[in-house]
Amino acid sequence: MKIFIIAVLTADGLIAEGTDQISTDWTSKEDKKFFSTRTKEAGVIVLGYNTYKTIGRPLPGRLNIVYANPDTVIEGAEVTQLAPADLIKDLEERGYKEVAICGGSTTYTMFMEAGLVDKLYITIEPVVFGAGMTLFNKKFDVKKLKLVFMQKLGEETVLLEYDVKR
Ligand SMILES: NC(=O)c1ccc[n+]([C@@H]2O[C@H](COP(=O)([O-])OP(=O)(O)OC[C@H]3O[C@@H](n4cnc5c(N)ncnc54)[C@H](OP(=O)(O)O)[C@@H]3O)[C@@H](O)[C@H]2O)c1
């Protein structure tokens, strides 16, 4: 099973101004396209409930798994409370080969901390917030990354692809 984080960051390293940021005006159409294509290719997206609420609906063409309380019902998505390793085992048993971890900060941190992430796709947009939500929200053992690919997605947008060094 290959597990990757996919995120779009401001040039000052933030993923949102706050927990409930709905607007994605600051992200480029090229990044939205990359997110859509790459996550459909993976076939499974995993997101936290705060992120799900900012989107407001399951994303089509992919299995949507949302971390939320057991009494949460989302039509068109699976709700889970499984520990990351147990969720991945379950998906593996169901034949999935790749999983996209789609945030937010709590969810990215949970999978990174569990040592399950193989790769990070980080898009950098030409905007700064000054203060806001970072990609991760907790200290964990330093993870070294290897830059394996970089691409200018658009006129002002850069995509970085990192492998996590084991
Ligand atoms: N720039 C980007 O690439 C990007 C990507 C994704 C999201 N975001 C932004 O990130 C922000 C949200 O991030 P976030 O860190 O606040 O939240 P999040 O990771 O989206 O969701 C966290 C929530 O998920 C639920 N949850 C997590 N683990 C759980 C478990 N084991 N069992 C049950 N429920 C669980 C909890 O919901 P309850 O508190 O309701 O119990 C928790 O508060 C939004 O502003 C969004 O726009 C940005």
The ligand as a Tripos MOL2 file, in Angstrom:
@<TRIPOS>MOLECULE
LIG
   48    52     1     0     0
SMALL
NO_CHARGES

@<TRIPOS>ATOM
      1 N1         -4.4390   23.5940    2.1470 N.am      1 LIG1
      2 C1         -4.7560   22.3190    2.1350 C.2       1 LIG1
      3 O1         -4.1830   21.5190    1.3730 O.2       1 LIG1
      4 C2         -5.8170   21.8070    3.0670 C.ar      1 LIG1
      5 C3         -6.2180   20.4680    2.9720 C.ar      1 LIG1
      6 C4         -7.2010   20.0090    3.8470 C.ar      1 LIG1
      7 C5         -7.7460   20.8650    4.7890 C.ar      1 LIG1
      8 N2         -7.3390   22.1390    4.8680 N.ar      1 LIG1
      9 C6         -7.8860   23.0340    5.8890 C.3       1 LIG1
     10 O2         -7.6390   22.4400    7.1660 O.3       1 LIG1
     11 C7         -8.6400   22.9040    8.0560 C.3       1 LIG1
     12 C8         -9.1370   21.7070    8.8950 C.3       1 LIG1
     13 O3         -8.0730   21.0600    9.5650 O.3       1 LIG1
     14 P1         -8.2220   20.4920   11.0720 P.3       1 LIG1
     15 O4         -6.8680   20.0870   11.5320 O.co2     1 LIG1
     16 O5         -8.9940   21.4780   11.8750 O.co2     1 LIG1
     17 O6         -9.1840   19.2530   10.9350 O.3       1 LIG1
     18 P2         -9.3690   17.8810   10.1300 P.3       1 LIG1
     19 O7         -8.1380   17.0660   10.1620 O.co2     1 LIG1
     20 O8         -9.9900   18.1980    8.8260 O.co2     1 LIG1
     21 O9        -10.5090   17.2130   11.0370 O.3       1 LIG1
     22 C9        -10.2790   16.9780   12.4160 C.3       1 LIG1
     23 C10       -11.5610   16.4550   13.0160 C.3       1 LIG1
     24 O10       -11.8180   15.1260   12.5620 O.3       1 LIG1
     25 C11       -12.4470   14.3790   13.5750 C.3       1 LIG1
     26 N3        -11.5730   13.2700   13.9340 N.ar      1 LIG1
     27 C12       -10.2200   13.1640   13.7870 C.ar      1 LIG1
     28 N4         -9.7910   11.9750   14.2610 N.ar      1 LIG1
     29 C13       -10.8680   11.3250   14.6940 C.ar      1 LIG1
     30 C14       -11.0730   10.0520   15.2700 C.ar      1 LIG1
     31 N5        -10.0570    9.2020   15.4880 N.pl3     1 LIG1
     32 N6        -12.3320    9.6970   15.5960 N.ar      1 LIG1
     33 C15       -13.3550   10.5230   15.3780 C.ar      1 LIG1
     34 N7        -13.2340   11.7430   14.8150 N.ar      1 LIG1
     35 C16       -12.0060   12.1420   14.4920 C.ar      1 LIG1
     36 C17       -12.6340   15.3160   14.7550 C.3       1 LIG1
     37 O11       -13.9220   15.9000   14.5730 O.3       1 LIG1
     38 P3        -14.8140   16.4190   15.8070 P.3       1 LIG1
     39 O12       -14.0060   17.4930   16.4480 O.co2     1 LIG1
     40 O13       -16.0780   16.9040   15.1790 O.co2     1 LIG1
     41 O14       -14.9940   15.2400   16.7180 O.co2     1 LIG1
     42 C18       -11.5420   16.3370   14.5420 C.3       1 LIG1
     43 O15       -11.8030   17.5760   15.1320 O.3       1 LIG1
     44 C19        -9.7340   23.5710    7.2250 C.3       1 LIG1
     45 O16        -9.6440   24.9860    7.3570 O.3       1 LIG1
     46 C20        -9.3880   23.1760    5.8120 C.3       1 LIG1
     47 O17        -9.7660   24.1580    4.8590 O.3       1 LIG1
     48 C21        -6.3860   22.6440    4.0120 C.ar      1 LIG1
@<TRIPOS>BOND
     1     1     2 1
     2     2     3 2
     3     2     4 1
     4     4     5 ar
     5     4    48 ar
     6     5     6 ar
     7     6     7 ar
     8     7     8 ar
     9     8     9 1
    10     8    48 ar
    11     9    10 1
    12     9    46 1
    13    10    11 1
    14    11    12 1
    15    11    44 1
    16    12    13 1
    17    13    14 1
    18    14    15 2
    19    14    16 1
    20    14    17 1
    21    17    18 1
    22    18    19 2
    23    18    20 1
    24    18    21 1
    25    21    22 1
    26    22    23 1
    27    23    24 1
    28    23    42 1
    29    24    25 1
    30    25    26 1
    31    25    36 1
    32    26    27 ar
    33    26    35 ar
    34    27    28 ar
    35    28    29 ar
    36    29    30 ar
    37    29    35 ar
    38    30    31 1
    39    30    32 ar
    40    32    33 ar
    41    33    34 ar
    42    34    35 ar
    43    36    37 1
    44    36    42 1
    45    37    38 1
    46    38    39 2
    47    38    40 1
    48    38    41 1
    49    42    43 1
    50    44    45 1
    51    44    46 1
    52    46    47 1
@<TRIPOS>SUBSTRUCTURE
     1 LIG1         1 GROUP 0 **** ****
